[in-house]
Amino acid sequence: MLKPRTFLYAAVALAATLTLSSCAGGSPATDSVSPSASQTTAAFNSADITFAQMMIPHHEQAVQMSDDLLAKDGIDQSVTDLATEIKAAQEPEITQLKDWLTAWGEDDSSMSGMDGMSGMGGGSDGMMSDDDMMALQDASGIEAATLFLEQMTVHHEGAVAMAQLEVDDGENADAQAMAANIVKSQTAEIAVMAELLASL
């Protein structure tokens, strides 16, 4: 009876050791099948890459617009609350988008995304020009709040269109889930901004 029992203990100890080593990093083969790695490097296509590269500078501009508004005094509280929400939602998405591109072995620079957006033509991406951004920075009071809402509405409409393309054409499930959330949340915010504009 001793030998089988000793063998059992040895087997349990070996299993425990292997489990601990895999948790601590383990071999490349072990890492390649871990849930976090498989989700990050799961199937992706050119639409996923384009979505991430385009949405990074798009989100970065929305954060900048929000920062510009939040730096002003005398802005309606509902508008500053919205700007705060937009910033809080989009900053973590920027980080996630960059992480995906890194995992996919793709360039995450804003320039590549801007080039992609310029290819869409017609300003359909909703990006503000330098003059638009300067106008918002220079405005104050109700004028600033109105300009922010008008610009962010156009900006959101561009983001929704880009995100819908990812929902339709993308392959990566996580990227498609983010895109679907952008379509839903920013469509709702467009409606809120229309109400706020009417109330100013």
Biotite code that builds the C-alpha atoms (Angstrom):
import biotite.structure as struc

atoms = struc.array([
    struc.Atom([0.000, 0.000, 0.000], chain_id="A", res_id=1, res_name="MET", atom_name="CA", element="C"),
    struc.Atom([2.927, 2.324, 0.615], chain_id="A", res_id=2, res_name="LEU", atom_name="CA", element="C"),
    struc.Atom([4.164, 2.383, -2.939], chain_id="A", res_id=3, res_name="LYS", atom_name="CA", element="C"),
    struc.Atom([0.868, 3.396, -4.601], chain_id="A", res_id=4, res_name="PRO", atom_name="CA", element="C"),
    struc.Atom([0.301, 6.003, -1.919], chain_id="A", res_id=5, res_name="ARG", atom_name="CA", element="C"),
    struc.Atom([3.829, 7.378, -2.343], chain_id="A", res_id=6, res_name="THR", atom_name="CA", element="C"),
    struc.Atom([3.299, 7.486, -6.095], chain_id="A", res_id=7, res_name="PHE", atom_name="CA", element="C"),
    struc.Atom([0.029, 9.362, -5.610], chain_id="A", res_id=8, res_name="LEU", atom_name="CA", element="C"),
    struc.Atom([1.688, 11.948, -3.393], chain_id="A", res_id=9, res_name="TYR", atom_name="CA", element="C"),
    struc.Atom([4.472, 12.397, -5.946], chain_id="A", res_id=10, res_name="ALA", atom_name="CA", element="C"),
    struc.Atom([1.957, 12.842, -8.741], chain_id="A", res_id=11, res_name="ALA", atom_name="CA", element="C"),
    struc.Atom([0.018, 15.437, -6.740], chain_id="A", res_id=12, res_name="VAL", atom_name="CA", element="C"),
    struc.Atom([3.225, 17.307, -5.907], chain_id="A", res_id=13, res_name="ALA", atom_name="CA", element="C"),
    struc.Atom([4.300, 17.251, -9.551], chain_id="A", res_id=14, res_name="LEU", atom_name="CA", element="C"),
    struc.Atom([0.920, 18.555, -10.680], chain_id="A", res_id=15, res_name="ALA", atom_name="CA", element="C"),
    struc.Atom([1.069, 21.341, -8.126], chain_id="A", res_id=16, res_name="ALA", atom_name="CA", element="C"),
    struc.Atom([4.564, 22.287, -9.252], chain_id="A", res_id=17, res_name="THR", atom_name="CA", element="C"),
    struc.Atom([3.492, 22.421, -12.892], chain_id="A", res_id=18, res_name="LEU", atom_name="CA", element="C"),
    struc.Atom([0.459, 24.512, -12.020], chain_id="A", res_id=19, res_name="THR", atom_name="CA", element="C"),
    struc.Atom([2.551, 26.991, -10.060], chain_id="A", res_id=20, res_name="LEU", atom_name="CA", element="C"),
    struc.Atom([5.143, 27.263, -12.816], chain_id="A", res_id=21, res_name="SER", atom_name="CA", element="C"),
    struc.Atom([2.488, 27.956, -15.425], chain_id="A", res_id=22, res_name="SER", atom_name="CA", element="C"),
    struc.Atom([0.948, 30.657, -13.223], chain_id="A", res_id=23, res_name="CYS", atom_name="CA", element="C"),
    struc.Atom([4.359, 32.242, -12.795], chain_id="A", res_id=24, res_name="ALA", atom_name="CA", element="C"),
    struc.Atom([4.901, 32.500, -16.511], chain_id="A", res_id=25, res_name="GLY", atom_name="CA", element="C"),
    struc.Atom([5.638, 28.982, -17.633], chain_id="A", res_id=26, res_name="GLY", atom_name="CA", element="C"),
    struc.Atom([6.789, 28.067, -21.070], chain_id="A", res_id=27, res_name="SER", atom_name="CA", element="C"),
    struc.Atom([5.888, 29.952, -24.246], chain_id="A", res_id=28, res_name="PRO", atom_name="CA", element="C"),
    struc.Atom([3.624, 27.063, -25.214], chain_id="A", res_id=29, res_name="ALA", atom_name="CA", element="C"),
    struc.Atom([1.685, 27.452, -21.978], chain_id="A", res_id=30, res_name="THR", atom_name="CA", element="C"),
    struc.Atom([1.411, 31.205, -22.378], chain_id="A", res_id=31, res_name="ASP", atom_name="CA", element="C"),
    struc.Atom([0.105, 30.926, -25.927], chain_id="A", res_id=32, res_name="SER", atom_name="CA", element="C"),
    struc.Atom([-3.017, 29.142, -24.778], chain_id="A", res_id=33, res_name="VAL", atom_name="CA", element="C"),
    struc.Atom([-3.764, 31.291, -21.737], chain_id="A", res_id=34, res_name="SER", atom_name="CA", element="C"),
    struc.Atom([-7.156, 33.036, -21.928], chain_id="A", res_id=35, res_name="PRO", atom_name="CA", element="C"),
    struc.Atom([-5.756, 36.576, -21.780], chain_id="A", res_id=36, res_name="SER", atom_name="CA", element="C"),
    struc.Atom([-3.285, 35.954, -24.579], chain_id="A", res_id=37, res_name="ALA", atom_name="CA", element="C"),
    struc.Atom([-5.758, 34.154, -26.814], chain_id="A", res_id=38, res_name="SER", atom_name="CA", element="C"),
    struc.Atom([-8.307, 36.971, -26.428], chain_id="A", res_id=39, res_name="GLN", atom_name="CA", element="C"),
    struc.Atom([-5.752, 39.647, -27.284], chain_id="A", res_id=40, res_name="THR", atom_name="CA", element="C"),
    struc.Atom([-4.234, 37.895, -30.291], chain_id="A", res_id=41, res_name="THR", atom_name="CA", element="C"),
    struc.Atom([-7.431, 36.266, -31.497], chain_id="A", res_id=42, res_name="ALA", atom_name="CA", element="C"),
    struc.Atom([-8.272, 36.446, -35.173], chain_id="A", res_id=43, res_name="ALA", atom_name="CA", element="C"),
    struc.Atom([-8.181, 39.947, -36.614], chain_id="A", res_id=44, res_name="PHE", atom_name="CA", element="C"),
    struc.Atom([-8.317, 41.458, -40.078], chain_id="A", res_id=45, res_name="ASN", atom_name="CA", element="C"),
    struc.Atom([-7.532, 44.712, -41.863], chain_id="A", res_id=46, res_name="SER", atom_name="CA", element="C"),
    struc.Atom([-10.832, 46.259, -40.733], chain_id="A", res_id=47, res_name="ALA", atom_name="CA", element="C"),
    struc.Atom([-9.854, 45.710, -37.077], chain_id="A", res_id=48, res_name="ASP", atom_name="CA", element="C"),
    struc.Atom([-6.469, 47.341, -37.659], chain_id="A", res_id=49, res_name="ILE", atom_name="CA", element="C"),
    struc.Atom([-7.980, 50.306, -39.502], chain_id="A", res_id=50, res_name="THR", atom_name="CA", element="C"),
    struc.Atom([-10.604, 50.758, -36.779], chain_id="A", res_id=51, res_name="PHE", atom_name="CA", element="C"),
    struc.Atom([-7.976, 50.891, -34.037], chain_id="A", res_id=52, res_name="ALA", atom_name="CA", element="C"),
    struc.Atom([-5.578, 53.134, -35.951], chain_id="A", res_id=53, res_name="GLN", atom_name="CA", element="C"),
    struc.Atom([-8.340, 55.571, -36.875], chain_id="A", res_id=54, res_name="MET", atom_name="CA", element="C"),
    struc.Atom([-10.141, 55.597, -33.553], chain_id="A", res_id=55, res_name="MET", atom_name="CA", element="C"),
    struc.Atom([-7.029, 56.418, -31.488], chain_id="A", res_id=56, res_name="ILE", atom_name="CA", element="C"),
    struc.Atom([-6.482, 59.947, -32.902], chain_id="A", res_id=57, res_name="PRO", atom_name="CA", element="C"),
    struc.Atom([-10.253, 60.414, -33.096], chain_id="A", res_id=58, res_name="HIS", atom_name="CA", element="C"),
    struc.Atom([-10.638, 59.670, -29.384], chain_id="A", res_id=59, res_name="HIS", atom_name="CA", element="C"),
    struc.Atom([-7.551, 61.738, -28.566], chain_id="A", res_id=60, res_name="GLU", atom_name="CA", element="C"),
    struc.Atom([-9.127, 64.768, -30.216], chain_id="A", res_id=61, res_name="GLN", atom_name="CA", element="C"),
    struc.Atom([-12.398, 64.246, -28.313], chain_id="A", res_id=62, res_name="ALA", atom_name="CA", element="C"),
    struc.Atom([-10.404, 64.159, -25.058], chain_id="A", res_id=63, res_name="VAL", atom_name="CA", element="C"),
    struc.Atom([-8.600, 67.368, -26.082], chain_id="A", res_id=64, res_name="GLN", atom_name="CA", element="C"),
    struc.Atom([-11.922, 69.070, -26.879], chain_id="A", res_id=65, res_name="MET", atom_name="CA", element="C"),
    struc.Atom([-13.266, 67.980, -23.492], chain_id="A", res_id=66, res_name="SER", atom_name="CA", element="C"),
    struc.Atom([-10.139, 69.259, -21.737], chain_id="A", res_id=67, res_name="ASP", atom_name="CA", element="C"),
    struc.Atom([-10.444, 72.603, -23.525], chain_id="A", res_id=68, res_name="ASP", atom_name="CA", element="C"),
    struc.Atom([-14.028, 72.980, -22.361], chain_id="A", res_id=69, res_name="LEU", atom_name="CA", element="C"),
    struc.Atom([-13.333, 71.836, -18.805], chain_id="A", res_id=70, res_name="LEU", atom_name="CA", element="C"),
    struc.Atom([-10.593, 74.462, -18.484], chain_id="A", res_id=71, res_name="ALA", atom_name="CA", element="C"),
    struc.Atom([-13.176, 77.231, -18.927], chain_id="A", res_id=72, res_name="LYS", atom_name="CA", element="C"),
    struc.Atom([-15.258, 79.013, -16.290], chain_id="A", res_id=73, res_name="ASP", atom_name="CA", element="C"),
    struc.Atom([-18.943, 79.809, -16.545], chain_id="A", res_id=74, res_name="GLY", atom_name="CA", element="C"),
    struc.Atom([-19.941, 76.707, -18.511], chain_id="A", res_id=75, res_name="ILE", atom_name="CA", element="C"),
    struc.Atom([-23.329, 75.086, -17.877], chain_id="A", res_id=76, res_name="ASP", atom_name="CA", element="C"),
    struc.Atom([-22.892, 72.188, -15.432], chain_id="A", res_id=77, res_name="GLN", atom_name="CA", element="C"),
    struc.Atom([-24.696, 69.731, -17.703], chain_id="A", res_id=78, res_name="SER", atom_name="CA", element="C"),
    struc.Atom([-22.220, 70.442, -20.493], chain_id="A", res_id=79, res_name="VAL", atom_name="CA", element="C"),
    struc.Atom([-19.173, 70.059, -18.234], chain_id="A", res_id=80, res_name="THR", atom_name="CA", element="C"),
    struc.Atom([-20.649, 66.819, -16.878], chain_id="A", res_id=81, res_name="ASP", atom_name="CA", element="C"),
    struc.Atom([-20.951, 65.503, -20.434], chain_id="A", res_id=82, res_name="LEU", atom_name="CA", element="C"),
    struc.Atom([-17.373, 66.518, -21.257], chain_id="A", res_id=83, res_name="ALA", atom_name="CA", element="C"),
    struc.Atom([-16.182, 64.721, -18.136], chain_id="A", res_id=84, res_name="THR", atom_name="CA", element="C"),
    struc.Atom([-18.092, 61.571, -19.129], chain_id="A", res_id=85, res_name="GLU", atom_name="CA", element="C"),
    struc.Atom([-16.705, 61.634, -22.672], chain_id="A", res_id=86, res_name="ILE", atom_name="CA", element="C"),
    struc.Atom([-13.143, 61.940, -21.377], chain_id="A", res_id=87, res_name="LYS", atom_name="CA", element="C"),
    struc.Atom([-13.642, 59.164, -18.811], chain_id="A", res_id=88, res_name="ALA", atom_name="CA", element="C"),
    struc.Atom([-15.077, 56.807, -21.443], chain_id="A", res_id=89, res_name="ALA", atom_name="CA", element="C"),
    struc.Atom([-12.568, 57.436, -24.213], chain_id="A", res_id=90, res_name="GLN", atom_name="CA", element="C"),
    struc.Atom([-9.231, 57.555, -22.368], chain_id="A", res_id=91, res_name="GLU", atom_name="CA", element="C"),
    struc.Atom([-9.331, 53.852, -21.371], chain_id="A", res_id=92, res_name="PRO", atom_name="CA", element="C"),
    struc.Atom([-10.478, 52.945, -24.886], chain_id="A", res_id=93, res_name="GLU", atom_name="CA", element="C"),
    struc.Atom([-7.392, 54.687, -26.302], chain_id="A", res_id=94, res_name="ILE", atom_name="CA", element="C"),
    struc.Atom([-5.198, 52.516, -24.075], chain_id="A", res_id=95, res_name="THR", atom_name="CA", element="C"),
    struc.Atom([-7.059, 49.352, -25.127], chain_id="A", res_id=96, res_name="GLN", atom_name="CA", element="C"),
    struc.Atom([-6.834, 50.212, -28.824], chain_id="A", res_id=97, res_name="LEU", atom_name="CA", element="C"),
    struc.Atom([-3.078, 50.771, -28.533], chain_id="A", res_id=98, res_name="LYS", atom_name="CA", element="C"),
    struc.Atom([-2.695, 47.470, -26.664], chain_id="A", res_id=99, res_name="ASP", atom_name="CA", element="C"),
    struc.Atom([-4.516, 45.626, -29.451], chain_id="A", res_id=100, res_name="TRP", atom_name="CA", element="C"),
    struc.Atom([-2.332, 47.148, -32.150], chain_id="A", res_id=101, res_name="LEU", atom_name="CA", element="C"),
    struc.Atom([0.791, 46.211, -30.200], chain_id="A", res_id=102, res_name="THR", atom_name="CA", element="C"),
    struc.Atom([-0.487, 42.628, -29.828], chain_id="A", res_id=103, res_name="ALA", atom_name="CA", element="C"),
    struc.Atom([-1.273, 42.508, -33.546], chain_id="A", res_id=104, res_name="TRP", atom_name="CA", element="C"),
    struc.Atom([2.203, 43.771, -34.432], chain_id="A", res_id=105, res_name="GLY", atom_name="CA", element="C"),
    struc.Atom([0.813, 46.933, -36.003], chain_id="A", res_id=106, res_name="GLU", atom_name="CA", element="C"),
    struc.Atom([1.803, 50.595, -35.773], chain_id="A", res_id=107, res_name="ASP", atom_name="CA", element="C"),
    struc.Atom([-0.230, 52.531, -33.208], chain_id="A", res_id=108, res_name="ASP", atom_name="CA", element="C"),
    struc.Atom([1.003, 56.002, -34.178], chain_id="A", res_id=109, res_name="SER", atom_name="CA", element="C"),
    struc.Atom([-1.588, 58.686, -34.740], chain_id="A", res_id=110, res_name="SER", atom_name="CA", element="C"),
    struc.Atom([-0.115, 59.484, -38.147], chain_id="A", res_id=111, res_name="MET", atom_name="CA", element="C"),
    struc.Atom([-1.089, 56.108, -39.614], chain_id="A", res_id=112, res_name="SER", atom_name="CA", element="C"),
    struc.Atom([-4.601, 56.549, -38.299], chain_id="A", res_id=113, res_name="GLY", atom_name="CA", element="C"),
    struc.Atom([-4.834, 60.087, -39.656], chain_id="A", res_id=114, res_name="MET", atom_name="CA", element="C"),
    struc.Atom([-3.731, 58.856, -43.077], chain_id="A", res_id=115, res_name="ASP", atom_name="CA", element="C"),
    struc.Atom([-6.471, 56.251, -42.961], chain_id="A", res_id=116, res_name="GLY", atom_name="CA", element="C"),
    struc.Atom([-9.069, 58.815, -42.061], chain_id="A", res_id=117, res_name="MET", atom_name="CA", element="C"),
    struc.Atom([-8.016, 61.200, -44.808], chain_id="A", res_id=118, res_name="SER", atom_name="CA", element="C"),
    struc.Atom([-8.646, 58.336, -47.203], chain_id="A", res_id=119, res_name="GLY", atom_name="CA", element="C"),
    struc.Atom([-12.308, 58.308, -46.229], chain_id="A", res_id=120, res_name="MET", atom_name="CA", element="C"),
    struc.Atom([-12.715, 61.773, -47.737], chain_id="A", res_id=121, res_name="GLY", atom_name="CA", element="C"),
    struc.Atom([-15.418, 64.361, -47.313], chain_id="A", res_id=122, res_name="GLY", atom_name="CA", element="C"),
    struc.Atom([-14.756, 64.910, -43.621], chain_id="A", res_id=123, res_name="GLY", atom_name="CA", element="C"),
    struc.Atom([-16.927, 61.892, -42.851], chain_id="A", res_id=124, res_name="SER", atom_name="CA", element="C"),
    struc.Atom([-14.673, 61.004, -39.924], chain_id="A", res_id=125, res_name="ASP", atom_name="CA", element="C"),
    struc.Atom([-15.951, 63.999, -37.934], chain_id="A", res_id=126, res_name="GLY", atom_name="CA", element="C"),
    struc.Atom([-12.455, 65.247, -37.079], chain_id="A", res_id=127, res_name="MET", atom_name="CA", element="C"),
    struc.Atom([-12.139, 68.942, -36.281], chain_id="A", res_id=128, res_name="MET", atom_name="CA", element="C"),
    struc.Atom([-9.708, 71.137, -38.219], chain_id="A", res_id=129, res_name="SER", atom_name="CA", element="C"),
    struc.Atom([-7.049, 73.231, -36.498], chain_id="A", res_id=130, res_name="ASP", atom_name="CA", element="C"),
    struc.Atom([-9.305, 76.265, -36.988], chain_id="A", res_id=131, res_name="ASP", atom_name="CA", element="C"),
    struc.Atom([-12.204, 74.421, -35.348], chain_id="A", res_id=132, res_name="ASP", atom_name="CA", element="C"),
    struc.Atom([-10.050, 73.540, -32.348], chain_id="A", res_id=133, res_name="MET", atom_name="CA", element="C"),
    struc.Atom([-8.774, 77.116, -32.065], chain_id="A", res_id=134, res_name="MET", atom_name="CA", element="C"),
    struc.Atom([-12.321, 78.476, -32.193], chain_id="A", res_id=135, res_name="ALA", atom_name="CA", element="C"),
    struc.Atom([-13.290, 76.252, -29.256], chain_id="A", res_id=136, res_name="LEU", atom_name="CA", element="C"),
    struc.Atom([-10.190, 77.261, -27.295], chain_id="A", res_id=137, res_name="GLN", atom_name="CA", element="C"),
    struc.Atom([-10.916, 80.956, -27.838], chain_id="A", res_id=138, res_name="ASP", atom_name="CA", element="C"),
    struc.Atom([-14.649, 80.814, -27.038], chain_id="A", res_id=139, res_name="ALA", atom_name="CA", element="C"),
    struc.Atom([-16.141, 81.414, -23.612], chain_id="A", res_id=140, res_name="SER", atom_name="CA", element="C"),
    struc.Atom([-19.415, 81.067, -21.741], chain_id="A", res_id=141, res_name="GLY", atom_name="CA", element="C"),
    struc.Atom([-22.498, 80.037, -23.673], chain_id="A", res_id=142, res_name="ILE", atom_name="CA", element="C"),
    struc.Atom([-20.633, 80.434, -26.965], chain_id="A", res_id=143, res_name="GLU", atom_name="CA", element="C"),
    struc.Atom([-18.048, 77.865, -25.837], chain_id="A", res_id=144, res_name="ALA", atom_name="CA", element="C"),
    struc.Atom([-20.698, 75.450, -24.581], chain_id="A", res_id=145, res_name="ALA", atom_name="CA", element="C"),
    struc.Atom([-22.654, 75.761, -27.827], chain_id="A", res_id=146, res_name="THR", atom_name="CA", element="C"),
    struc.Atom([-19.556, 75.310, -29.982], chain_id="A", res_id=147, res_name="LEU", atom_name="CA", element="C"),
    struc.Atom([-18.444, 72.278, -27.969], chain_id="A", res_id=148, res_name="PHE", atom_name="CA", element="C"),
    struc.Atom([-21.838, 70.595, -28.347], chain_id="A", res_id=149, res_name="LEU", atom_name="CA", element="C"),
    struc.Atom([-22.040, 71.342, -32.060], chain_id="A", res_id=150, res_name="GLU", atom_name="CA", element="C"),
    struc.Atom([-18.502, 70.142, -32.738], chain_id="A", res_id=151, res_name="GLN", atom_name="CA", element="C"),
    struc.Atom([-18.795, 67.063, -30.542], chain_id="A", res_id=152, res_name="MET", atom_name="CA", element="C"),
    struc.Atom([-22.051, 66.084, -32.259], chain_id="A", res_id=153, res_name="THR", atom_name="CA", element="C"),
    struc.Atom([-20.264, 66.030, -35.635], chain_id="A", res_id=154, res_name="VAL", atom_name="CA", element="C"),
    struc.Atom([-17.296, 64.289, -34.019], chain_id="A", res_id=155, res_name="HIS", atom_name="CA", element="C"),
    struc.Atom([-19.541, 61.584, -32.510], chain_id="A", res_id=156, res_name="HIS", atom_name="CA", element="C"),
    struc.Atom([-21.365, 61.080, -35.815], chain_id="A", res_id=157, res_name="GLU", atom_name="CA", element="C"),
    struc.Atom([-18.003, 60.341, -37.431], chain_id="A", res_id=158, res_name="GLY", atom_name="CA", element="C"),
    struc.Atom([-17.067, 57.917, -34.653], chain_id="A", res_id=159, res_name="ALA", atom_name="CA", element="C"),
    struc.Atom([-20.394, 56.091, -34.933], chain_id="A", res_id=160, res_name="VAL", atom_name="CA", element="C"),
    struc.Atom([-19.914, 55.672, -38.691], chain_id="A", res_id=161, res_name="ALA", atom_name="CA", element="C"),
    struc.Atom([-16.364, 54.342, -38.190], chain_id="A", res_id=162, res_name="MET", atom_name="CA", element="C"),
    struc.Atom([-17.465, 52.016, -35.398], chain_id="A", res_id=163, res_name="ALA", atom_name="CA", element="C"),
    struc.Atom([-20.331, 50.663, -37.493], chain_id="A", res_id=164, res_name="GLN", atom_name="CA", element="C"),
    struc.Atom([-17.839, 49.702, -40.209], chain_id="A", res_id=165, res_name="LEU", atom_name="CA", element="C"),
    struc.Atom([-15.945, 47.687, -37.582], chain_id="A", res_id=166, res_name="GLU", atom_name="CA", element="C"),
    struc.Atom([-19.147, 45.989, -36.427], chain_id="A", res_id=167, res_name="VAL", atom_name="CA", element="C"),
    struc.Atom([-19.955, 45.074, -40.032], chain_id="A", res_id=168, res_name="ASP", atom_name="CA", element="C"),
    struc.Atom([-16.494, 44.162, -41.351], chain_id="A", res_id=169, res_name="ASP", atom_name="CA", element="C"),
    struc.Atom([-14.233, 43.418, -38.372], chain_id="A", res_id=170, res_name="GLY", atom_name="CA", element="C"),
    struc.Atom([-13.164, 39.966, -37.246], chain_id="A", res_id=171, res_name="GLU", atom_name="CA", element="C"),
    struc.Atom([-11.808, 40.470, -33.732], chain_id="A", res_id=172, res_name="ASN", atom_name="CA", element="C"),
    struc.Atom([-14.641, 39.910, -31.232], chain_id="A", res_id=173, res_name="ALA", atom_name="CA", element="C"),
    struc.Atom([-13.244, 42.293, -28.609], chain_id="A", res_id=174, res_name="ASP", atom_name="CA", element="C"),
    struc.Atom([-12.772, 45.105, -31.125], chain_id="A", res_id=175, res_name="ALA", atom_name="CA", element="C"),
    struc.Atom([-16.270, 44.534, -32.483], chain_id="A", res_id=176, res_name="GLN", atom_name="CA", element="C"),
    struc.Atom([-17.658, 44.668, -28.944], chain_id="A", res_id=177, res_name="ALA", atom_name="CA", element="C"),
    struc.Atom([-15.960, 48.015, -28.318], chain_id="A", res_id=178, res_name="MET", atom_name="CA", element="C"),
    struc.Atom([-17.259, 49.312, -31.648], chain_id="A", res_id=179, res_name="ALA", atom_name="CA", element="C"),
    struc.Atom([-20.808, 48.230, -30.810], chain_id="A", res_id=180, res_name="ALA", atom_name="CA", element="C"),
    struc.Atom([-20.525, 50.032, -27.476], chain_id="A", res_id=181, res_name="ASN", atom_name="CA", element="C"),
    struc.Atom([-19.276, 53.189, -29.228], chain_id="A", res_id=182, res_name="ILE", atom_name="CA", element="C"),
    struc.Atom([-22.256, 53.087, -31.602], chain_id="A", res_id=183, res_name="VAL", atom_name="CA", element="C"),
    struc.Atom([-24.673, 52.708, -28.686], chain_id="A", res_id=184, res_name="LYS", atom_name="CA", element="C"),
    struc.Atom([-23.136, 55.155, -26.212], chain_id="A", res_id=185, res_name="SER", atom_name="CA", element="C"),
    struc.Atom([-22.242, 57.912, -28.663], chain_id="A", res_id=186, res_name="GLN", atom_name="CA", element="C"),
    struc.Atom([-25.610, 57.732, -30.414], chain_id="A", res_id=187, res_name="THR", atom_name="CA", element="C"),
    struc.Atom([-27.182, 58.290, -26.993], chain_id="A", res_id=188, res_name="ALA", atom_name="CA", element="C"),
    struc.Atom([-24.811, 61.190, -26.307], chain_id="A", res_id=189, res_name="GLU", atom_name="CA", element="C"),
    struc.Atom([-25.726, 62.792, -29.643], chain_id="A", res_id=190, res_name="ILE", atom_name="CA", element="C"),
    struc.Atom([-29.354, 62.829, -28.476], chain_id="A", res_id=191, res_name="ALA", atom_name="CA", element="C"),
    struc.Atom([-28.330, 64.339, -25.124], chain_id="A", res_id=192, res_name="VAL", atom_name="CA", element="C"),
    struc.Atom([-26.300, 67.046, -26.890], chain_id="A", res_id=193, res_name="MET", atom_name="CA", element="C"),
    struc.Atom([-29.280, 67.958, -29.069], chain_id="A", res_id=194, res_name="ALA", atom_name="CA", element="C"),
    struc.Atom([-31.346, 68.465, -25.900], chain_id="A", res_id=195, res_name="GLU", atom_name="CA", element="C"),
    struc.Atom([-28.591, 70.506, -24.260], chain_id="A", res_id=196, res_name="LEU", atom_name="CA", element="C"),
    struc.Atom([-28.239, 72.712, -27.337], chain_id="A", res_id=197, res_name="LEU", atom_name="CA", element="C"),
    struc.Atom([-31.953, 73.394, -27.289], chain_id="A", res_id=198, res_name="ALA", atom_name="CA", element="C"),
    struc.Atom([-31.804, 74.359, -23.616], chain_id="A", res_id=199, res_name="SER", atom_name="CA", element="C"),
    struc.Atom([-28.882, 76.811, -23.788], chain_id="A", res_id=200, res_name="LEU", atom_name="CA", element="C"),
])
